[in-house]
Amino acid sequence: MTRNQLLCPVMLFDAATCLAMGGLLVAAAGPIAGLTELPVPLLREAGILLFPFALFVLWAARQGAAGRCSSWRGSTSHGSRRASA
């Protein structure tokens, strides 16, 4: 597996885990604060900040080098694209 073929699924997995952790931190900040002794507002804000980061990672996965891993997504549209001169 080449680096580009590995990059796309890793970035998509990273975005999914960021969304999941962000949702967990926002929804369950109170119980997590009790376990970790961290302030509830800190946990909520960290969770909220994970959402735009996850969107950025999703966007980046669809652009540039990660966009070339079209065989992983089941699409061949990127492979047939020619560079414009």
Distance bins in CASP14 RR format, pairs under 12 A and 6 or more apart:
PFRMAT RR
TARGET T0000
AUTHOR 0000-0000-0000
RMODE 2
METHOD distances of the structure
MODEL  1
1 7 0 0 0 0 0 1 0 0 0 0 0
1 8 0 0 0 0 0 1 0 0 0 0 0
1 9 0 0 0 0 1 0 0 0 0 0 0
1 10 0 0 0 0 0 1 0 0 0 0 0
1 69 0 0 0 0 1 0 0 0 0 0 0
1 71 0 0 0 0 0 1 0 0 0 0 0
1 72 0 0 0 0 1 0 0 0 0 0 0
2 8 0 0 0 0 0 1 0 0 0 0 0
2 65 0 0 0 0 0 1 0 0 0 0 0
2 68 0 0 0 0 1 0 0 0 0 0 0
2 69 0 0 0 0 1 0 0 0 0 0 0
2 71 0 0 0 0 0 1 0 0 0 0 0
2 72 0 0 0 0 0 1 0 0 0 0 0
3 9 0 0 0 0 0 1 0 0 0 0 0
3 10 0 0 0 0 0 1 0 0 0 0 0
3 65 0 0 0 0 1 0 0 0 0 0 0
3 66 0 0 0 0 0 1 0 0 0 0 0
3 68 0 0 0 0 0 1 0 0 0 0 0
3 69 0 0 0 0 1 0 0 0 0 0 0
4 10 0 0 0 0 0 1 0 0 0 0 0
4 11 0 0 0 0 0 1 0 0 0 0 0
4 61 0 0 0 0 0 1 0 0 0 0 0
4 64 0 0 0 0 1 0 0 0 0 0 0
4 65 1 0 1 0 0 0 0 0 0 0 0
4 66 1 0 0 1 0 0 0 0 0 0 0
4 67 1 0 0 1 0 0 0 0 0 0 0
4 68 1 0 1 0 0 0 0 0 0 0 0
4 69 1 0 1 0 0 0 0 0 0 0 0
4 70 0 0 0 0 0 1 0 0 0 0 0
4 71 0 0 0 0 0 1 0 0 0 0 0
4 72 0 0 0 0 1 0 0 0 0 0 0
4 78 0 0 0 0 0 1 0 0 0 0 0
4 79 0 0 0 0 0 1 0 0 0 0 0
5 11 0 0 0 0 0 1 0 0 0 0 0
5 65 0 0 0 0 0 1 0 0 0 0 0
5 66 0 0 0 0 1 0 0 0 0 0 0
5 67 0 0 0 0 0 1 0 0 0 0 0
5 68 0 0 0 0 1 0 0 0 0 0 0
5 69 1 0 1 0 0 0 0 0 0 0 0
5 70 0 0 0 0 1 0 0 0 0 0 0
5 71 1 0 0 1 0 0 0 0 0 0 0
5 72 1 0 0 1 0 0 0 0 0 0 0
5 73 0 0 0 0 0 1 0 0 0 0 0
6 12 0 0 0 0 0 1 0 0 0 0 0
6 13 0 0 0 0 0 1 0 0 0 0 0
6 61 0 0 0 0 0 1 0 0 0 0 0
6 65 0 0 0 0 0 1 0 0 0 0 0
6 66 0 0 0 0 1 0 0 0 0 0 0
6 68 0 0 0 0 0 1 0 0 0 0 0
6 69 0 0 0 0 1 0 0 0 0 0 0
6 72 0 0 0 0 1 0 0 0 0 0 0
7 13 0 0 0 0 0 1 0 0 0 0 0
7 14 0 0 0 0 0 1 0 0 0 0 0
7 57 0 0 0 0 0 1 0 0 0 0 0
7 60 0 0 0 0 1 0 0 0 0 0 0
7 61 1 0 0 1 0 0 0 0 0 0 0
7 62 0 0 0 0 0 1 0 0 0 0 0
7 63 0 0 0 0 0 1 0 0 0 0 0
7 64 0 0 0 0 1 0 0 0 0 0 0
7 65 1 0 0 1 0 0 0 0 0 0 0
7 66 1 0 1 0 0 0 0 0 0 0 0
7 67 0 0 0 0 1 0 0 0 0 0 0
7 68 0 0 0 0 1 0 0 0 0 0 0
7 69 1 0 0 1 0 0 0 0 0 0 0
7 72 0 0 0 0 1 0 0 0 0 0 0
8 14 0 0 0 0 0 1 0 0 0 0 0
8 15 0 0 0 0 0 1 0 0 0 0 0
8 57 0 0 0 0 0 1 0 0 0 0 0
8 58 0 0 0 0 0 1 0 0 0 0 0
8 60 0 0 0 0 0 1 0 0 0 0 0
8 61 1 0 1 0 0 0 0 0 0 0 0
8 62 0 0 0 0 1 0 0 0 0 0 0
8 63 0 0 0 0 0 1 0 0 0 0 0
8 64 0 0 0 0 0 1 0 0 0 0 0
8 65 0 0 0 0 1 0 0 0 0 0 0
8 66 1 0 1 0 0 0 0 0 0 0 0
8 67 1 0 0 1 0 0 0 0 0 0 0
8 68 0 0 0 0 1 0 0 0 0 0 0
8 69 1 1 0 0 0 0 0 0 0 0 0
8 70 0 0 0 0 1 0 0 0 0 0 0
8 71 0 0 0 0 1 0 0 0 0 0 0
8 72 1 0 1 0 0 0 0 0 0 0 0
8 73 1 0 0 1 0 0 0 0 0 0 0
8 74 0 0 0 0 0 1 0 0 0 0 0
8 75 0 0 0 0 0 1 0 0 0 0 0
8 78 0 0 0 0 0 1 0 0 0 0 0
9 15 0 0 0 0 0 1 0 0 0 0 0
9 16 0 0 0 0 0 1 0 0 0 0 0
9 61 0 0 0 0 1 0 0 0 0 0 0
9 66 0 0 0 0 1 0 0 0 0 0 0
9 67 0 0 0 0 0 1 0 0 0 0 0
9 69 1 0 0 1 0 0 0 0 0 0 0
9 71 0 0 0 0 0 1 0 0 0 0 0
9 72 1 0 1 0 0 0 0 0 0 0 0
9 73 0 0 0 0 1 0 0 0 0 0 0
9 74 0 0 0 0 0 1 0 0 0 0 0
10 16 0 0 0 0 0 1 0 0 0 0 0
10 17 0 0 0 0 0 1 0 0 0 0 0
10 57 0 0 0 0 1 0 0 0 0 0 0
10 60 0 0 0 0 0 1 0 0 0 0 0
10 61 0 0 0 0 1 0 0 0 0 0 0
10 66 0 0 0 0 1 0 0 0 0 0 0
10 69 0 0 0 0 1 0 0 0 0 0 0
10 72 0 0 0 0 0 1 0 0 0 0 0
11 17 0 0 0 0 0 1 0 0 0 0 0
11 18 0 0 0 0 0 1 0 0 0 0 0
11 53 0 0 0 0 0 1 0 0 0 0 0
11 54 0 0 0 0 0 1 0 0 0 0 0
11 56 0 0 0 0 0 1 0 0 0 0 0
11 57 1 0 1 0 0 0 0 0 0 0 0
11 58 1 0 0 1 0 0 0 0 0 0 0
11 59 0 0 0 0 1 0 0 0 0 0 0
11 60 1 0 0 1 0 0 0 0 0 0 0
11 61 1 1 0 0 0 0 0 0 0 0 0
11 62 0 0 0 0 1 0 0 0 0 0 0
11 63 0 0 0 0 0 1 0 0 0 0 0
11 64 0 0 0 0 0 1 0 0 0 0 0
11 65 0 0 0 0 0 1 0 0 0 0 0
11 66 1 0 1 0 0 0 0 0 0 0 0
11 67 0 0 0 0 1 0 0 0 0 0 0
11 69 0 0 0 0 1 0 0 0 0 0 0
11 72 0 0 0 0 0 1 0 0 0 0 0
11 73 0 0 0 0 0 1 0 0 0 0 0
12 18 0 0 0 0 0 1 0 0 0 0 0
12 19 0 0 0 0 0 1 0 0 0 0 0
12 54 0 0 0 0 0 1 0 0 0 0 0
12 57 0 0 0 0 1 0 0 0 0 0 0
12 58 1 0 0 1 0 0 0 0 0 0 0
12 59 0 0 0 0 0 1 0 0 0 0 0
12 60 0 0 0 0 0 1 0 0 0 0 0
12 61 1 0 1 0 0 0 0 0 0 0 0
12 62 0 0 0 0 1 0 0 0 0 0 0
12 66 0 0 0 0 1 0 0 0 0 0 0
12 67 0 0 0 0 0 1 0 0 0 0 0
12 69 0 0 0 0 1 0 0 0 0 0 0
12 72 0 0 0 0 1 0 0 0 0 0 0
12 73 0 0 0 0 1 0 0 0 0 0 0
13 19 0 0 0 0 0 1 0 0 0 0 0
13 20 0 0 0 0 0 1 0 0 0 0 0
13 54 0 0 0 0 0 1 0 0 0 0 0
13 57 0 0 0 0 1 0 0 0 0 0 0
13 58 0 0 0 0 0 1 0 0 0 0 0
13 61 0 0 0 0 1 0 0 0 0 0 0
13 72 0 0 0 0 0 1 0 0 0 0 0
14 20 0 0 0 0 0 1 0 0 0 0 0
14 21 0 0 0 0 0 1 0 0 0 0 0
14 50 0 0 0 0 0 1 0 0 0 0 0
14 53 0 0 0 0 1 0 0 0 0 0 0
14 54 1 0 0 1 0 0 0 0 0 0 0
14 55 0 0 0 0 0 1 0 0 0 0 0
14 56 0 0 0 0 0 1 0 0 0 0 0
14 57 1 0 1 0 0 0 0 0 0 0 0
14 58 0 0 0 0 1 0 0 0 0 0 0
14 60 0 0 0 0 1 0 0 0 0 0 0
14 61 0 0 0 0 1 0 0 0 0 0 0
14 66 0 0 0 0 0 1 0 0 0 0 0
15 21 0 0 0 0 0 1 0 0 0 0 0
15 22 0 0 0 0 0 1 0 0 0 0 0
15 50 0 0 0 0 1 0 0 0 0 0 0
15 51 0 0 0 0 0 1 0 0 0 0 0
15 52 0 0 0 0 0 1 0 0 0 0 0
15 53 0 0 0 0 1 0 0 0 0 0 0
15 54 1 0 1 0 0 0 0 0 0 0 0
15 55 1 0 0 1 0 0 0 0 0 0 0
15 56 0 0 0 0 1 0 0 0 0 0 0
15 57 1 0 1 0 0 0 0 0 0 0 0
15 58 1 0 1 0 0 0 0 0 0 0 0
15 59 0 0 0 0 1 0 0 0 0 0 0
15 60 0 0 0 0 1 0 0 0 0 0 0
15 61 1 0 0 1 0 0 0 0 0 0 0
15 62 0 0 0 0 0 1 0 0 0 0 0
15 66 0 0 0 0 0 1 0 0 0 0 0
16 22 0 0 0 0 0 1 0 0 0 0 0
16 23 0 0 0 0 0 1 0 0 0 0 0
16 50 0 0 0 0 0 1 0 0 0 0 0
16 54 1 0 0 1 0 0 0 0 0 0 0
16 55 0 0 0 0 0 1 0 0 0 0 0
16 57 0 0 0 0 1 0 0 0 0 0 0
16 58 0 0 0 0 1 0 0 0 0 0 0
16 61 0 0 0 0 0 1 0 0 0 0 0
17 23 0 0 0 0 0 1 0 0 0 0 0
17 24 0 0 0 0 0 1 0 0 0 0 0
17 50 0 0 0 0 1 0 0 0 0 0 0
17 53 0 0 0 0 0 1 0 0 0 0 0
17 54 0 0 0 0 1 0 0 0 0 0 0
17 57 0 0 0 0 1 0 0 0 0 0 0
18 24 0 0 0 0 0 1 0 0 0 0 0
18 25 0 0 0 0 0 1 0 0 0 0 0
18 46 0 0 0 0 0 1 0 0 0 0 0
18 47 0 0 0 0 1 0 0 0 0 0 0
18 48 0 0 0 0 0 1 0 0 0 0 0
18 49 0 0 0 0 1 0 0 0 0 0 0
18 50 1 0 1 0 0 0 0 0 0 0 0
18 51 1 0 0 1 0 0 0 0 0 0 0
18 52 0 0 0 0 1 0 0 0 0 0 0
18 53 1 0 1 0 0 0 0 0 0 0 0
18 54 1 1 0 0 0 0 0 0 0 0 0
18 55 0 0 0 0 1 0 0 0 0 0 0
18 56 0 0 0 0 1 0 0 0 0 0 0
18 57 1 0 0 1 0 0 0 0 0 0 0
18 58 0 0 0 0 1 0 0 0 0 0 0
18 61 0 0 0 0 0 1 0 0 0 0 0
19 25 0 0 0 0 0 1 0 0 0 0 0
19 26 0 0 0 0 0 1 0 0 0 0 0
19 47 0 0 0 0 1 0 0 0 0 0 0
19 48 0 0 0 0 0 1 0 0 0 0 0
19 50 1 0 0 1 0 0 0 0 0 0 0
19 51 1 0 0 1 0 0 0 0 0 0 0
19 52 0 0 0 0 0 1 0 0 0 0 0
19 53 0 0 0 0 1 0 0 0 0 0 0
19 54 1 0 1 0 0 0 0 0 0 0 0
19 55 0 0 0 0 1 0 0 0 0 0 0
19 56 0 0 0 0 0 1 0 0 0 0 0
19 57 0 0 0 0 1 0 0 0 0 0 0
19 58 0 0 0 0 1 0 0 0 0 0 0
20 26 0 0 0 0 0 1 0 0 0 0 0
20 27 0 0 0 0 0 1 0 0 0 0 0
20 28 0 0 0 0 0 1 0 0 0 0 0
20 47 0 0 0 0 0 1 0 0 0 0 0
20 50 0 0 0 0 1 0 0 0 0 0 0
20 51 0 0 0 0 0 1 0 0 0 0 0
20 54 0 0 0 0 1 0 0 0 0 0 0
21 27 0 0 0 0 0 1 0 0 0 0 0
21 28 0 0 0 0 0 1 0 0 0 0 0
21 29 0 0 0 0 0 1 0 0 0 0 0
21 32 0 0 0 0 0 1 0 0 0 0 0
21 43 0 0 0 0 0 1 0 0 0 0 0
21 46 0 0 0 0 1 0 0 0 0 0 0
21 47 1 0 0 1 0 0 0 0 0 0 0
21 48 0 0 0 0 0 1 0 0 0 0 0
21 49 0 0 0 0 0 1 0 0 0 0 0
21 50 1 0 1 0 0 0 0 0 0 0 0
21 51 0 0 0 0 0 1 0 0 0 0 0
21 53 0 0 0 0 0 1 0 0 0 0 0
21 54 0 0 0 0 1 0 0 0 0 0 0
22 28 0 0 0 0 0 1 0 0 0 0 0
22 29 0 0 0 0 0 1 0 0 0 0 0
22 32 0 0 0 0 0 1 0 0 0 0 0
22 43 0 0 0 0 1 0 0 0 0 0 0
22 44 0 0 0 0 1 0 0 0 0 0 0
22 45 0 0 0 0 0 1 0 0 0 0 0
22 46 1 0 0 1 0 0 0 0 0 0 0
22 47 1 1 0 0 0 0 0 0 0 0 0
22 48 1 0 0 1 0 0 0 0 0 0 0
22 49 0 0 0 0 1 0 0 0 0 0 0
22 50 1 0 1 0 0 0 0 0 0 0 0
22 51 1 0 0 1 0 0 0 0 0 0 0
22 52 0 0 0 0 0 1 0 0 0 0 0
22 53 0 0 0 0 1 0 0 0 0 0 0
22 54 1 0 0 1 0 0 0 0 0 0 0
22 55 0 0 0 0 0 1 0 0 0 0 0
23 29 0 0 0 0 1 0 0 0 0 0 0
23 32 0 0 0 0 0 1 0 0 0 0 0
23 43 0 0 0 0 0 1 0 0 0 0 0
23 44 0 0 0 0 1 0 0 0 0 0 0
23 46 0 0 0 0 0 1 0 0 0 0 0
23 47 1 0 0 1 0 0 0 0 0 0 0
23 48 0 0 0 0 1 0 0 0 0 0 0
23 49 0 0 0 0 0 1 0 0 0 0 0
23 50 1 0 0 1 0 0 0 0 0 0 0
23 51 1 0 0 1 0 0 0 0 0 0 0
23 54 0 0 0 0 1 0 0 0 0 0 0
24 30 0 0 0 0 0 1 0 0 0 0 0
24 31 0 0 0 0 1 0 0 0 0 0 0
24 32 1 0 0 1 0 0 0 0 0 0 0
24 43 0 0 0 0 1 0 0 0 0 0 0
24 44 0 0 0 0 0 1 0 0 0 0 0
24 46 0 0 0 0 0 1 0 0 0 0 0
24 47 0 0 0 0 1 0 0 0 0 0 0
24 50 0 0 0 0 1 0 0 0 0 0 0
25 31 0 0 0 0 0 1 0 0 0 0 0
25 32 1 0 0 1 0 0 0 0 0 0 0
25 33 0 0 0 0 1 0 0 0 0 0 0
25 36 0 0 0 0 0 1 0 0 0 0 0
25 38 0 0 0 0 0 1 0 0 0 0 0
25 40 0 0 0 0 1 0 0 0 0 0 0
25 41 0 0 0 0 0 1 0 0 0 0 0
25 42 0 0 0 0 1 0 0 0 0 0 0
25 43 1 0 1 0 0 0 0 0 0 0 0
25 44 1 0 0 1 0 0 0 0 0 0 0
25 45 0 0 0 0 1 0 0 0 0 0 0
25 46 1 0 1 0 0 0 0 0 0 0 0
25 47 1 1 0 0 0 0 0 0 0 0 0
25 48 0 0 0 0 1 0 0 0 0 0 0
25 49 0 0 0 0 1 0 0 0 0 0 0
25 50 1 0 0 1 0 0 0 0 0 0 0
25 51 0 0 0 0 0 1 0 0 0 0 0
26 32 0 0 0 0 0 1 0 0 0 0 0
26 40 0 0 0 0 0 1 0 0 0 0 0
26 41 0 0 0 0 0 1 0 0 0 0 0
26 43 0 0 0 0 1 0 0 0 0 0 0
26 44 1 0 1 0 0 0 0 0 0 0 0
26 45 0 0 0 0 1 0 0 0 0 0 0
26 46 0 0 0 0 1 0 0 0 0 0 0
26 47 1 0 1 0 0 0 0 0 0 0 0
26 48 1 0 0 1 0 0 0 0 0 0 0
26 49 0 0 0 0 0 1 0 0 0 0 0
26 50 0 0 0 0 1 0 0 0 0 0 0
26 51 0 0 0 0 1 0 0 0 0 0 0
27 40 0 0 0 0 0 1 0 0 0 0 0
27 43 0 0 0 0 0 1 0 0 0 0 0
27 44 0 0 0 0 1 0 0 0 0 0 0
27 47 0 0 0 0 1 0 0 0 0 0 0
27 48 0 0 0 0 0 1 0 0 0 0 0
28 34 0 0 0 0 0 1 0 0 0 0 0
28 35 0 0 0 0 1 0 0 0 0 0 0
28 36 0 0 0 0 0 1 0 0 0 0 0
28 40 0 0 0 0 0 1 0 0 0 0 0
28 43 0 0 0 0 1 0 0 0 0 0 0
28 44 0 0 0 0 1 0 0 0 0 0 0
28 47 0 0 0 0 0 1 0 0 0 0 0
29 35 0 0 0 0 0 1 0 0 0 0 0
29 36 0 0 0 0 0 1 0 0 0 0 0
29 38 0 0 0 0 1 0 0 0 0 0 0
29 39 0 0 0 0 1 0 0 0 0 0 0
29 40 1 0 1 0 0 0 0 0 0 0 0
29 41 1 0 0 1 0 0 0 0 0 0 0
29 42 0 0 0 0 1 0 0 0 0 0 0
29 43 1 0 1 0 0 0 0 0 0 0 0
29 44 1 0 1 0 0 0 0 0 0 0 0
29 45 0 0 0 0 1 0 0 0 0 0 0
29 46 0 0 0 0 1 0 0 0 0 0 0
29 47 0 0 0 0 1 0 0 0 0 0 0
29 48 0 0 0 0 0 1 0 0 0 0 0
30 36 0 0 0 0 1 0 0 0 0 0 0
30 37 0 0 0 0 0 1 0 0 0 0 0
30 38 0 0 0 0 1 0 0 0 0 0 0
30 39 0 0 0 0 1 0 0 0 0 0 0
30 40 1 0 1 0 0 0 0 0 0 0 0
30 41 0 0 0 0 0 1 0 0 0 0 0
30 42 0 0 0 0 0 1 0 0 0 0 0
30 43 1 0 0 1 0 0 0 0 0 0 0
30 44 0 0 0 0 1 0 0 0 0 0 0
31 38 0 0 0 0 0 1 0 0 0 0 0
31 40 0 0 0 0 1 0 0 0 0 0 0
31 43 0 0 0 0 1 0 0 0 0 0 0
32 38 1 0 0 1 0 0 0 0 0 0 0
32 39 0 0 0 0 0 1 0 0 0 0 0
32 40 0 0 0 0 1 0 0 0 0 0 0
32 42 0 0 0 0 0 1 0 0 0 0 0
32 43 1 0 1 0 0 0 0 0 0 0 0
32 44 0 0 0 0 1 0 0 0 0 0 0
32 46 0 0 0 0 0 1 0 0 0 0 0
32 47 0 0 0 0 0 1 0 0 0 0 0
33 39 1 0 0 1 0 0 0 0 0 0 0
33 40 1 0 1 0 0 0 0 0 0 0 0
33 41 0 0 0 0 1 0 0 0 0 0 0
33 42 0 0 0 0 1 0 0 0 0 0 0
33 43 1 0 1 0 0 0 0 0 0 0 0
33 44 0 0 0 0 1 0 0 0 0 0 0
33 46 0 0 0 0 0 1 0 0 0 0 0
34 40 0 0 0 0 1 0 0 0 0 0 0
34 43 0 0 0 0 1 0 0 0 0 0 0
35 43 0 0 0 0 0 1 0 0 0 0 0
36 42 0 0 0 0 1 0 0 0 0 0 0
36 43 1 0 0 1 0 0 0 0 0 0 0
36 46 0 0 0 0 0 1 0 0 0 0 0
37 43 0 0 0 0 0 1 0 0 0 0 0
38 44 0 0 0 0 0 1 0 0 0 0 0
38 45 0 0 0 0 0 1 0 0 0 0 0
38 46 0 0 0 0 1 0 0 0 0 0 0
38 47 0 0 0 0 0 1 0 0 0 0 0
39 45 0 0 0 0 1 0 0 0 0 0 0
39 46 0 0 0 0 0 1 0 0 0 0 0
40 46 0 0 0 0 0 1 0 0 0 0 0
40 47 0 0 0 0 0 1 0 0 0 0 0
41 47 0 0 0 0 0 1 0 0 0 0 0
41 48 0 0 0 0 0 1 0 0 0 0 0
42 48 0 0 0 0 0 1 0 0 0 0 0
42 49 0 0 0 0 0 1 0 0 0 0 0
43 49 0 0 0 0 0 1 0 0 0 0 0
43 50 0 0 0 0 0 1 0 0 0 0 0
44 50 0 0 0 0 0 1 0 0 0 0 0
44 51 0 0 0 0 0 1 0 0 0 0 0
45 51 0 0 0 0 0 1 0 0 0 0 0
46 53 0 0 0 0 0 1 0 0 0 0 0
47 53 0 0 0 0 1 0 0 0 0 0 0
47 54 0 0 0 0 0 1 0 0 0 0 0
48 54 0 0 0 0 0 1 0 0 0 0 0
49 55 0 0 0 0 0 1 0 0 0 0 0
49 56 0 0 0 0 0 1 0 0 0 0 0
50 56 0 0 0 0 0 1 0 0 0 0 0
50 57 0 0 0 0 0 1 0 0 0 0 0
51 57 0 0 0 0 0 1 0 0 0 0 0
51 58 0 0 0 0 0 1 0 0 0 0 0
52 58 0 0 0 0 0 1 0 0 0 0 0
52 59 0 0 0 0 0 1 0 0 0 0 0
53 59 0 0 0 0 0 1 0 0 0 0 0
53 60 0 0 0 0 0 1 0 0 0 0 0
54 60 0 0 0 0 0 1 0 0 0 0 0
54 61 0 0 0 0 0 1 0 0 0 0 0
55 61 0 0 0 0 0 1 0 0 0 0 0
55 62 0 0 0 0 0 1 0 0 0 0 0
56 62 0 0 0 0 0 1 0 0 0 0 0
56 63 0 0 0 0 0 1 0 0 0 0 0
57 63 0 0 0 0 0 1 0 0 0 0 0
57 66 0 0 0 0 1 0 0 0 0 0 0
58 66 0 0 0 0 0 1 0 0 0 0 0
58 67 0 0 0 0 0 1 0 0 0 0 0
59 66 0 0 0 0 1 0 0 0 0 0 0
59 67 0 0 0 0 0 1 0 0 0 0 0
60 66 1 0 0 1 0 0 0 0 0 0 0
60 67 0 0 0 0 1 0 0 0 0 0 0
61 67 1 0 0 1 0 0 0 0 0 0 0
61 68 0 0 0 0 0 1 0 0 0 0 0
61 69 0 0 0 0 1 0 0 0 0 0 0
61 70 0 0 0 0 0 1 0 0 0 0 0
61 72 0 0 0 0 0 1 0 0 0 0 0
61 73 0 0 0 0 1 0 0 0 0 0 0
62 68 0 0 0 0 0 1 0 0 0 0 0
62 69 0 0 0 0 0 1 0 0 0 0 0
62 70 0 0 0 0 0 1 0 0 0 0 0
62 73 0 0 0 0 1 0 0 0 0 0 0
62 75 0 0 0 0 0 1 0 0 0 0 0
62 77 0 0 0 0 0 1 0 0 0 0 0
62 78 0 0 0 0 1 0 0 0 0 0 0
63 69 0 0 0 0 0 1 0 0 0 0 0
63 78 0 0 0 0 0 1 0 0 0 0 0
64 70 0 0 0 0 0 1 0 0 0 0 0
64 78 0 0 0 0 1 0 0 0 0 0 0
64 81 0 0 0 0 0 1 0 0 0 0 0
65 78 0 0 0 0 0 1 0 0 0 0 0
66 72 0 0 0 0 1 0 0 0 0 0 0
66 73 0 0 0 0 0 1 0 0 0 0 0
66 78 0 0 0 0 0 1 0 0 0 0 0
67 73 0 0 0 0 1 0 0 0 0 0 0
67 75 0 0 0 0 1 0 0 0 0 0 0
67 77 0 0 0 0 0 1 0 0 0 0 0
67 78 1 0 1 0 0 0 0 0 0 0 0
67 79 0 0 0 0 1 0 0 0 0 0 0
67 81 0 0 0 0 0 1 0 0 0 0 0
68 75 0 0 0 0 0 1 0 0 0 0 0
68 76 0 0 0 0 0 1 0 0 0 0 0
68 77 0 0 0 0 0 1 0 0 0 0 0
68 78 1 0 1 0 0 0 0 0 0 0 0
68 79 1 0 0 1 0 0 0 0 0 0 0
68 80 0 0 0 0 0 1 0 0 0 0 0
68 81 0 0 0 0 1 0 0 0 0 0 0
69 75 0 0 0 0 1 0 0 0 0 0 0
69 76 0 0 0 0 0 1 0 0 0 0 0
69 78 0 0 0 0 1 0 0 0 0 0 0
69 79 0 0 0 0 0 1 0 0 0 0 0
70 76 1 0 1 0 0 0 0 0 0 0 0
70 77 1 0 0 1 0 0 0 0 0 0 0
70 78 1 0 1 0 0 0 0 0 0 0 0
70 79 1 0 1 0 0 0 0 0 0 0 0
70 80 0 0 0 0 1 0 0 0 0 0 0
70 81 0 0 0 0 1 0 0 0 0 0 0
71 77 0 0 0 0 0 1 0 0 0 0 0
71 78 0 0 0 0 1 0 0 0 0 0 0
71 79 0 0 0 0 1 0 0 0 0 0 0
72 78 0 0 0 0 0 1 0 0 0 0 0
73 79 0 0 0 0 0 1 0 0 0 0 0
75 81 0 0 0 0 0 1 0 0 0 0 0
END
